[in-house]
Amino acid sequence: MDAFTAGLLQRIKATESDLTRARDEGDDFLVEVELAELDDLRRLAAEHGVEVGVSGV
C-alpha cells in the first residue's frame, strides 16, 4: 500500500470516528460537516481506485 492510499484510508477512518462522536453528542452542525468531509474523501478514493470498506456511518 502506498503512502497516498494509507493516508486516505486513515483520514476516512478518523472522519468516521469524528462523525460518530458528533452524532453521540447531538451536534447536528458537526454531523453535517463530517458527512461532507466523508463524502469528499470517498469520492477521492473512488477517483483513484482505492477500495474503501463499507461502514455503517
PQR file with spaces between the fields and no chain letter, atoms N, CA, C, O and H, PARSE charges and radii, in Angstrom:
ATOM       1  N    MET     1       0.859   -1.173    0.000 -0.4000 1.5000
ATOM       2  CA   MET     1       0.000    0.000    0.000 -0.0000 2.0000
ATOM       3  C    MET     1       0.906    1.237    0.000  0.5500 1.7000
ATOM       4  O    MET     1       1.828    1.348    0.808 -0.5500 1.4000
ATOM       5  N    ASP     2       0.628    2.148   -0.907 -0.4000 1.5000
ATOM       6  CA   ASP     2       1.447    3.356   -0.970 -0.0000 2.0000
ATOM       7  C    ASP     2       0.994    4.372    0.081  0.5500 1.7000
ATOM       8  O    ASP     2      -0.043    4.207    0.723 -0.5500 1.4000
ATOM       9  H    ASP     2      -0.121    2.058   -1.564  0.4000 1.0000
ATOM      10  N    ALA     3       1.789    5.413    0.236 -0.4000 1.5000
ATOM      11  CA   ALA     3       1.525    6.423    1.269 -0.0000 2.0000
ATOM      12  C    ALA     3       0.209    7.157    1.023  0.5500 1.7000
ATOM      13  O    ALA     3      -0.518    7.464    1.968 -0.5500 1.4000
ATOM      14  H    ALA     3       2.632    5.547   -0.286  0.4000 1.0000
ATOM      15  N    PHE     4      -0.099    7.440   -0.246 -0.4000 1.5000
ATOM      16  CA   PHE     4      -1.349    8.129   -0.561 -0.0000 2.0000
ATOM      17  C    PHE     4      -2.547    7.301   -0.088  0.5500 1.7000
ATOM      18  O    PHE     4      -3.440    7.815    0.586 -0.5500 1.4000
ATOM      19  H    PHE     4       0.491    7.191   -1.014  0.4000 1.0000
ATOM      20  N    THR     5      -2.557    6.019   -0.449 -0.4000 1.5000
ATOM      21  CA   THR     5      -3.673    5.134   -0.084 -0.0000 2.0000
ATOM      22  C    THR     5      -3.783    5.005    1.431  0.5500 1.7000
ATOM      23  O    THR     5      -4.874    5.107    1.990 -0.5500 1.4000
ATOM      24  H    THR     5      -1.832    5.601   -0.997  0.4000 1.0000
ATOM      25  N    ALA     6      -2.657    4.781    2.087 -0.4000 1.5000
ATOM      26  CA   ALA     6      -2.663    4.633    3.540 -0.0000 2.0000
ATOM      27  C    ALA     6      -3.174    5.904    4.209  0.5500 1.7000
ATOM      28  O    ALA     6      -3.974    5.838    5.143 -0.5500 1.4000
ATOM      29  H    ALA     6      -1.771    4.697    1.632  0.4000 1.0000
ATOM      30  N    GLY     7      -2.718    7.052    3.739 -0.4000 1.5000
ATOM      31  CA   GLY     7      -3.158    8.320    4.320 -0.0000 2.0000
ATOM      32  C    GLY     7      -4.632    8.575    4.096  0.5500 1.7000
ATOM      33  O    GLY     7      -5.333    9.046    4.992 -0.5500 1.4000
ATOM      34  H    GLY     7      -2.068    7.106    2.981  0.4000 1.0000
ATOM      35  N    LEU     8      -5.100    8.265    2.904 -0.4000 1.5000
ATOM      36  CA   LEU     8      -6.515    8.462    2.591 -0.0000 2.0000
ATOM      37  C    LEU     8      -7.397    7.566    3.450  0.5500 1.7000
ATOM      38  O    LEU     8      -8.409    8.017    3.986 -0.5500 1.4000
ATOM      39  H    LEU     8      -4.531    7.883    2.176  0.4000 1.0000
ATOM      40  N    LEU     9      -7.016    6.304    3.579 -0.4000 1.5000
ATOM      41  CA   LEU     9      -7.800    5.384    4.405 -0.0000 2.0000
ATOM      42  C    LEU     9      -7.789    5.807    5.876  0.5500 1.7000
ATOM      43  O    LEU     9      -8.792    5.659    6.575 -0.5500 1.4000
ATOM      44  H    LEU     9      -6.194    5.938    3.143  0.4000 1.0000
ATOM      45  N    GLN    10      -6.655    6.333    6.342 -0.4000 1.5000
ATOM      46  CA   GLN    10      -6.573    6.815    7.723 -0.0000 2.0000
ATOM      47  C    GLN    10      -7.478    8.031    7.920  0.5500 1.7000
ATOM      48  O    GLN    10      -8.145    8.148    8.948 -0.5500 1.4000
ATOM      49  H    GLN    10      -5.840    6.453    5.774  0.4000 1.0000
ATOM      50  N    ARG    11      -7.501    8.929    6.945 -0.4000 1.5000
ATOM      51  CA   ARG    11      -8.376   10.109    7.044 -0.0000 2.0000
ATOM      52  C    ARG    11      -9.847    9.699    7.054  0.5500 1.7000
ATOM      53  O    ARG    11     -10.649   10.283    7.782 -0.5500 1.4000
ATOM      54  H    ARG    11      -6.959    8.833    6.110  0.4000 1.0000
ATOM      55  N    ILE    12     -10.201    8.706    6.257 -0.4000 1.5000
ATOM      56  CA   ILE    12     -11.581    8.220    6.240 -0.0000 2.0000
ATOM      57  C    ILE    12     -11.943    7.629    7.592  0.5500 1.7000
ATOM      58  O    ILE    12     -13.015    7.908    8.129 -0.5500 1.4000
ATOM      59  H    ILE    12      -9.550    8.231    5.665  0.4000 1.0000
ATOM      60  N    LYS    13     -11.058    6.817    8.141 -0.4000 1.5000
ATOM      61  CA   LYS    13     -11.315    6.202    9.445 -0.0000 2.0000
ATOM      62  C    LYS    13     -11.479    7.274   10.531  0.5500 1.7000
ATOM      63  O    LYS    13     -12.384    7.187   11.361 -0.5500 1.4000
ATOM      64  H    LYS    13     -10.187    6.590    7.705  0.4000 1.0000
ATOM      65  N    ALA    14     -10.605    8.279   10.521 -0.4000 1.5000
ATOM      66  CA   ALA    14     -10.684    9.355   11.510 -0.0000 2.0000
ATOM      67  C    ALA    14     -11.976   10.150   11.353  0.5500 1.7000
ATOM      68  O    ALA    14     -12.607   10.512   12.346 -0.5500 1.4000
ATOM      69  H    ALA    14      -9.870    8.350    9.847  0.4000 1.0000
ATOM      70  N    THR    15     -12.369   10.419   10.118 -0.4000 1.5000
ATOM      71  CA   THR    15     -13.597   11.170    9.864 -0.0000 2.0000
ATOM      72  C    THR    15     -14.818   10.380   10.308  0.5500 1.7000
ATOM      73  O    THR    15     -15.752   10.951   10.872 -0.5500 1.4000
ATOM      74  H    THR    15     -11.856   10.124    9.312  0.4000 1.0000
ATOM      75  N    GLU    16     -14.822    9.080   10.063 -0.4000 1.5000
ATOM      76  CA   GLU    16     -15.924    8.232   10.528 -0.0000 2.0000
ATOM      77  C    GLU    16     -16.024    8.268   12.053  0.5500 1.7000
ATOM      78  O    GLU    16     -17.121    8.315   12.609 -0.5500 1.4000
ATOM      79  H    GLU    16     -14.063    8.616    9.605  0.4000 1.0000
ATOM      80  N    SER    17     -14.876    8.247   12.717 -0.4000 1.5000
ATOM      81  CA   SER    17     -14.861    8.323   14.178 -0.0000 2.0000
ATOM      82  C    SER    17     -15.392    9.673   14.663  0.5500 1.7000
ATOM      83  O    SER    17     -16.182    9.736   15.605 -0.5500 1.4000
ATOM      84  H    SER    17     -13.985    8.209   12.264  0.4000 1.0000
ATOM      85  N    ASP    18     -14.952   10.746   14.012 -0.4000 1.5000
ATOM      86  CA   ASP    18     -15.432   12.084   14.366 -0.0000 2.0000
ATOM      87  C    ASP    18     -16.937   12.215   14.121  0.5500 1.7000
ATOM      88  O    ASP    18     -17.642   12.866   14.892 -0.5500 1.4000
ATOM      89  H    ASP    18     -14.311   10.695   13.247  0.4000 1.0000
ATOM      90  N    LEU    19     -17.420   11.598   13.053 -0.4000 1.5000
ATOM      91  CA   LEU    19     -18.853   11.621   12.752 -0.0000 2.0000
ATOM      92  C    LEU    19     -19.648   10.909   13.845  0.5500 1.7000
ATOM      93  O    LEU    19     -20.680   11.406   14.296 -0.5500 1.4000
ATOM      94  H    LEU    19     -16.848   11.069   12.426  0.4000 1.0000
ATOM      95  N    THR    20     -19.168    9.765   14.259 -0.4000 1.5000
ATOM      96  CA   THR    20     -19.838    9.026   15.331 -0.0000 2.0000
ATOM      97  C    THR    20     -19.881    9.848   16.611  0.5500 1.7000
ATOM      98  O    THR    20     -20.907    9.898   17.289 -0.5500 1.4000
ATOM      99  H    THR    20     -18.330    9.361   13.893  0.4000 1.0000
ATOM     100  N    ARG    21     -18.777   10.486   16.935 -0.4000 1.5000
ATOM     101  CA   ARG    21     -18.713   11.317   18.141 -0.0000 2.0000
ATOM     102  C    ARG    21     -19.690   12.484   18.034  0.5500 1.7000
ATOM     103  O    ARG    21     -20.395   12.788   18.996 -0.5500 1.4000
ATOM     104  H    ARG    21     -17.943   10.446   16.384  0.4000 1.0000
ATOM     105  N    ALA    22     -19.741   13.133   16.886 -0.4000 1.5000
ATOM     106  CA   ALA    22     -20.657   14.260   16.692 -0.0000 2.0000
ATOM     107  C    ALA    22     -22.108   13.814   16.846  0.5500 1.7000
ATOM     108  O    ALA    22     -22.917   14.514   17.457 -0.5500 1.4000
ATOM     109  H    ALA    22     -19.169   12.886   16.104  0.4000 1.0000
ATOM     110  N    ARG    23     -22.432   12.655   16.294 -0.4000 1.5000
ATOM     111  CA   ARG    23     -23.795   12.121   16.438 -0.0000 2.0000
ATOM     112  C    ARG    23     -24.108   11.830   17.898  0.5500 1.7000
ATOM     113  O    ARG    23     -25.186   12.166   18.387 -0.5500 1.4000
ATOM     114  H    ARG    23     -21.776   12.087   15.798  0.4000 1.0000
ATOM     115  N    ASP    24     -23.161   11.203   18.594 -0.4000 1.5000
ATOM     116  CA   ASP    24     -23.358   10.868   20.005 -0.0000 2.0000
ATOM     117  C    ASP    24     -23.569   12.109   20.866  0.5500 1.7000
ATOM     118  O    ASP    24     -24.311   12.081   21.848 -0.5500 1.4000
ATOM     119  H    ASP    24     -22.284   10.931   18.198  0.4000 1.0000
ATOM     120  N    GLU    25     -22.905   13.195   20.483 -0.4000 1.5000
ATOM     121  CA   GLU    25     -23.010   14.449   21.237 -0.0000 2.0000
ATOM     122  C    GLU    25     -24.200   15.296   20.801  0.5500 1.7000
ATOM     123  O    GLU    25     -24.497   16.316   21.422 -0.5500 1.4000
ATOM     124  H    GLU    25     -22.303   13.218   19.685  0.4000 1.0000
ATOM     125  N    GLY    26     -24.882   14.879   19.735 -0.4000 1.5000
ATOM     126  CA   GLY    26     -26.040   15.621   19.261 -0.0000 2.0000
ATOM     127  C    GLY    26     -25.686   16.921   18.570  0.5500 1.7000
ATOM     128  O    GLY    26     -26.503   17.841   18.520 -0.5500 1.4000
ATOM     129  H    GLY    26     -24.641   14.050   19.230  0.4000 1.0000
ATOM     130  N    ASP    27     -24.474   17.008   18.034 -0.4000 1.5000
ATOM     131  CA   ASP    27     -24.020   18.225   17.366 -0.0000 2.0000
ATOM     132  C    ASP    27     -24.376   18.139   15.878  0.5500 1.7000
ATOM     133  O    ASP    27     -23.586   17.650   15.070 -0.5500 1.4000
ATOM     134  H    ASP    27     -23.811   16.260   18.074  0.4000 1.0000
ATOM     135  N    ASP    28     -25.557   18.614   15.532 -0.4000 1.5000
ATOM     136  CA   ASP    28     -26.068   18.494   14.171 -0.0000 2.0000
ATOM     137  C    ASP    28     -25.196   19.205   13.135  0.5500 1.7000
ATOM     138  O    ASP    28     -25.016   18.704   12.025 -0.5500 1.4000
ATOM     139  H    ASP    28     -26.199   19.012   16.189  0.4000 1.0000
ATOM     140  N    PHE    29     -24.660   20.364   13.495 -0.4000 1.5000
ATOM     141  CA   PHE    29     -23.802   21.085   12.560 -0.0000 2.0000
ATOM     142  C    PHE    29     -22.547   20.278   12.262  0.5500 1.7000
ATOM     143  O    PHE    29     -22.169   20.124   11.101 -0.5500 1.4000
ATOM     144  H    PHE    29     -24.806   20.770   14.397  0.4000 1.0000
ATOM     145  N    LEU    30     -21.904   19.767   13.295 -0.4000 1.5000
ATOM     146  CA   LEU    30     -20.684   18.994   13.109 -0.0000 2.0000
ATOM     147  C    LEU    30     -20.970   17.697   12.351  0.5500 1.7000
ATOM     148  O    LEU    30     -20.127   17.236   11.581 -0.5500 1.4000
ATOM     149  H    LEU    30     -22.211   19.893   14.239  0.4000 1.0000
ATOM     150  N    VAL    31     -22.137   17.111   12.559 -0.4000 1.5000
ATOM     151  CA   VAL    31     -22.521   15.918   11.795 -0.0000 2.0000
ATOM     152  C    VAL    31     -22.525   16.250   10.308  0.5500 1.7000
ATOM     153  O    VAL    31     -21.992   15.486    9.503 -0.5500 1.4000
ATOM     154  H    VAL    31     -22.821   17.486   13.185  0.4000 1.0000
ATOM     155  N    GLU    32     -23.115   17.371    9.938 -0.4000 1.5000
ATOM     156  CA   GLU    32     -23.161   17.769    8.528 -0.0000 2.0000
ATOM     157  C    GLU    32     -21.760   18.023    7.966  0.5500 1.7000
ATOM     158  O    GLU    32     -21.464   17.650    6.832 -0.5500 1.4000
ATOM     159  H    GLU    32     -23.547   17.992   10.592  0.4000 1.0000
ATOM     160  N    VAL    33     -20.911   18.654    8.759 -0.4000 1.5000
ATOM     161  CA   VAL    33     -19.536   18.919    8.328 -0.0000 2.0000
ATOM     162  C    VAL    33     -18.801   17.604    8.088  0.5500 1.7000
ATOM     163  O    VAL    33     -18.141   17.432    7.064 -0.5500 1.4000
ATOM     164  H    VAL    33     -21.152   18.957    9.681  0.4000 1.0000
ATOM     165  N    GLU    34     -18.920   16.676    9.038 -0.4000 1.5000
ATOM     166  CA   GLU    34     -18.218   15.391    8.914 -0.0000 2.0000
ATOM     167  C    GLU    34     -18.773   14.554    7.757  0.5500 1.7000
ATOM     168  O    GLU    34     -18.010   13.868    7.075 -0.5500 1.4000
ATOM     169  H    GLU    34     -19.456   16.815    9.870  0.4000 1.0000
ATOM     170  N    LEU    35     -20.081   14.600    7.529 -0.4000 1.5000
ATOM     171  CA   LEU    35     -20.661   13.878    6.403 -0.0000 2.0000
ATOM     172  C    LEU    35     -20.135   14.421    5.077  0.5500 1.7000
ATOM     173  O    LEU    35     -19.832   13.651    4.166 -0.5500 1.4000
ATOM     174  H    LEU    35     -20.700   15.157    8.082  0.4000 1.0000
ATOM     175  N    ALA    36     -20.027   15.730    4.967 -0.4000 1.5000
ATOM     176  CA   ALA    36     -19.497   16.340    3.752 -0.0000 2.0000
ATOM     177  C    ALA    36     -18.039   15.937    3.546  0.5500 1.7000
ATOM     178  O    ALA    36     -17.631   15.624    2.428 -0.5500 1.4000
ATOM     179  H    ALA    36     -20.274   16.356    5.707  0.4000 1.0000
ATOM     180  N    GLU    37     -17.269   15.944    4.607 -0.4000 1.5000
ATOM     181  CA   GLU    37     -15.861   15.539    4.521 -0.0000 2.0000
ATOM     182  C    GLU    37     -15.747   14.073    4.108  0.5500 1.7000
ATOM     183  O    GLU    37     -14.912   13.717    3.277 -0.5500 1.4000
ATOM     184  H    GLU    37     -17.600   16.198    5.516  0.4000 1.0000
ATOM     185  N    LEU    38     -16.580   13.241    4.687 -0.4000 1.5000
ATOM     186  CA   LEU    38     -16.569   11.819    4.357 -0.0000 2.0000
ATOM     187  C    LEU    38     -16.952   11.591    2.895  0.5500 1.7000
ATOM     188  O    LEU    38     -16.340   10.767    2.215 -0.5500 1.4000
ATOM     189  H    LEU    38     -17.258   13.530    5.363  0.4000 1.0000
ATOM     190  N    ASP    39     -17.945   12.306    2.417 -0.4000 1.5000
ATOM     191  CA   ASP    39     -18.330   12.210    1.005 -0.0000 2.0000
ATOM     192  C    ASP    39     -17.164   12.598    0.096  0.5500 1.7000
ATOM     193  O    ASP    39     -16.894   11.924   -0.898 -0.5500 1.4000
ATOM     194  H    ASP    39     -18.442   12.976    2.970  0.4000 1.0000
ATOM     195  N    ASP    40     -16.481   13.680    0.439 -0.4000 1.5000
ATOM     196  CA   ASP    40     -15.340   14.125   -0.357 -0.0000 2.0000
ATOM     197  C    ASP    40     -14.220   13.081   -0.363  0.5500 1.7000
ATOM     198  O    ASP    40     -13.634   12.792   -1.406 -0.5500 1.4000
ATOM     199  H    ASP    40     -16.700   14.228    1.246  0.4000 1.0000
ATOM     200  N    LEU    41     -13.934   12.525    0.801 -0.4000 1.5000
ATOM     201  CA   LEU    41     -12.866   11.529    0.890 -0.0000 2.0000
ATOM     202  C    LEU    41     -13.218   10.251    0.122  0.5500 1.7000
ATOM     203  O    LEU    41     -12.367    9.664   -0.546 -0.5500 1.4000
ATOM     204  H    LEU    41     -14.410   12.759    1.649  0.4000 1.0000
ATOM     205  N    ARG    42     -14.467    9.835    0.224 -0.4000 1.5000
ATOM     206  CA   ARG    42     -14.887    8.634   -0.508 -0.0000 2.0000
ATOM     207  C    ARG    42     -14.861    8.867   -2.018  0.5500 1.7000
ATOM     208  O    ARG    42     -14.508    7.966   -2.779 -0.5500 1.4000
ATOM     209  H    ARG    42     -15.158   10.312    0.766  0.4000 1.0000
ATOM     210  N    ARG    43     -15.233   10.067   -2.452 -0.4000 1.5000
ATOM     211  CA   ARG    43     -15.172   10.396   -3.875 -0.0000 2.0000
ATOM     212  C    ARG    43     -13.723   10.389   -4.353  0.5500 1.7000
ATOM     213  O    ARG    43     -13.422    9.864   -5.425 -0.5500 1.4000
ATOM     214  H    ARG    43     -15.521   10.799   -1.834  0.4000 1.0000
ATOM     215  N    LEU    44     -12.832   10.969   -3.563 -0.4000 1.5000
ATOM     216  CA   LEU    44     -11.415   10.981   -3.892 -0.0000 2.0000
ATOM     217  C    LEU    44     -10.867    9.556   -3.991  0.5500 1.7000
ATOM     218  O    LEU    44     -10.095    9.235   -4.895 -0.5500 1.4000
ATOM     219  H    LEU    44     -13.077   11.395   -2.692  0.4000 1.0000
ATOM     220  N    ALA    45     -11.274    8.718   -3.057 -0.4000 1.5000
ATOM     221  CA   ALA    45     -10.837    7.317   -3.081 -0.0000 2.0000
ATOM     222  C    ALA    45     -11.317    6.635   -4.361  0.5500 1.7000
ATOM     223  O    ALA    45     -10.548    5.933   -5.018 -0.5500 1.4000
ATOM     224  H    ALA    45     -11.901    8.978   -2.322  0.4000 1.0000
ATOM     225  N    ALA    46     -12.572    6.838   -4.713 -0.4000 1.5000
ATOM     226  CA   ALA    46     -13.124    6.225   -5.920 -0.0000 2.0000
ATOM     227  C    ALA    46     -12.393    6.707   -7.170  0.5500 1.7000
ATOM     228  O    ALA    46     -12.126    5.920   -8.078 -0.5500 1.4000
ATOM     229  H    ALA    46     -13.197    7.409   -4.180  0.4000 1.0000
ATOM     230  N    GLU    47     -12.070    7.990   -7.217 -0.4000 1.5000
ATOM     231  CA   GLU    47     -11.370    8.552   -8.367 -0.0000 2.0000
ATOM     232  C    GLU    47      -9.987    7.941   -8.556  0.5500 1.7000
ATOM     233  O    GLU    47      -9.459    7.905   -9.667 -0.5500 1.4000
ATOM     234  H    GLU    47     -12.286    8.630   -6.479  0.4000 1.0000
ATOM     235  N    HIS    48      -9.407    7.463   -7.462 -0.4000 1.5000
ATOM     236  CA   HIS    48      -8.052    6.907   -7.507 -0.0000 2.0000
ATOM     237  C    HIS    48      -8.035    5.389   -7.361  0.5500 1.7000
ATOM     238  O    HIS    48      -6.976    4.788   -7.183 -0.5500 1.4000
ATOM     239  H    HIS    48      -9.836    7.492   -6.559  0.4000 1.0000
ATOM     240  N    GLY    49      -9.215    4.773   -7.438 -0.4000 1.5000
ATOM     241  CA   GLY    49      -9.286    3.323   -7.385 -0.0000 2.0000
ATOM     242  C    GLY    49      -8.956    2.714   -6.037  0.5500 1.7000
ATOM     243  O    GLY    49      -8.520    1.565   -5.960 -0.5500 1.4000
ATOM     244  H    GLY    49     -10.076    5.262   -7.582  0.4000 1.0000
ATOM     245  N    VAL    50      -9.162    3.476   -4.977 -0.4000 1.5000
ATOM     246  CA   VAL    50      -8.877    2.986   -3.634 -0.0000 2.0000
ATOM     247  C    VAL    50     -10.142    2.335   -3.079  0.5500 1.7000
ATOM     248  O    VAL    50     -11.193    2.970   -2.992 -0.5500 1.4000
ATOM     249  H    VAL    50      -9.517    4.409   -5.040  0.4000 1.0000
ATOM     250  N    GLU    51     -10.030    1.077   -2.711 -0.4000 1.5000
ATOM     251  CA   GLU    51     -11.148    0.340   -2.121 -0.0000 2.0000
ATOM     252  C    GLU    51     -11.386    0.828   -0.697  0.5500 1.7000
ATOM     253  O    GLU    51     -10.470    0.850    0.125 -0.5500 1.4000
ATOM     254  H    GLU    51      -9.177    0.561   -2.783  0.4000 1.0000
ATOM     255  N    VAL    52     -12.618    1.216   -0.417 -0.4000 1.5000
ATOM     256  CA   VAL    52     -12.991    1.673    0.918 -0.0000 2.0000
ATOM     257  C    VAL    52     -14.038    0.706    1.439  0.5500 1.7000
ATOM     258  O    VAL    52     -15.055    0.473    0.785 -0.5500 1.4000
ATOM     259  H    VAL    52     -13.362    1.198   -1.085  0.4000 1.0000
ATOM     260  N    GLY    53     -13.796    0.146    2.604 -0.4000 1.5000
ATOM     261  CA   GLY    53     -14.772   -0.747    3.204 -0.0000 2.0000
ATOM     262  C    GLY    53     -16.061   -0.012    3.509  0.5500 1.7000
ATOM     263  O    GLY    53     -16.046    1.176    3.834 -0.5500 1.4000
ATOM     264  H    GLY    53     -12.970    0.335    3.135  0.4000 1.0000
ATOM     265  N    VAL    54     -17.164   -0.710    3.407 -0.4000 1.5000
ATOM     266  CA   VAL    54     -18.476   -0.100    3.695 -0.0000 2.0000
ATOM     267  C    VAL    54     -18.620    0.003    5.201  0.5500 1.7000
ATOM     268  O    VAL    54     -18.435   -0.971    5.931 -0.5500 1.4000
ATOM     269  H    VAL    54     -17.176   -1.674    3.143  0.4000 1.0000
ATOM     270  N    SER    55     -18.948    1.183    5.640 -0.4000 1.5000
ATOM     271  CA   SER    55     -19.119    1.442    7.067 -0.0000 2.0000
ATOM     272  C    SER    55     -20.581    1.729    7.356  0.5500 1.7000
ATOM     273  O    SER    55     -21.346    2.112    6.471 -0.5500 1.4000
ATOM     274  H    SER    55     -19.099    1.974    5.047  0.4000 1.0000
ATOM     275  N    GLY    56     -20.946    1.538    8.595 -0.4000 1.5000
ATOM     276  CA   GLY    56     -22.326    1.778    8.996 -0.0000 2.0000
ATOM     277  C    GLY    56     -22.627    3.216    9.338  0.5500 1.7000
ATOM     278  O    GLY    56     -23.718    3.527    9.818 -0.5500 1.4000
ATOM     279  H    GLY    56     -20.325    1.227    9.314  0.4000 1.0000
ATOM     280  N    VAL    57     -21.654    4.119    9.092 -0.4000 1.5000
ATOM     281  CA   VAL    57     -21.899    5.522    9.438 -0.0000 2.0000
ATOM     282  C    VAL    57     -22.510    6.275    8.295  0.5500 1.7000
ATOM     283  O    VAL    57     -22.781    7.470    8.417 -0.5500 1.4000
ATOM     284  H    VAL    57     -20.768    3.867    8.703  0.4000 1.0000
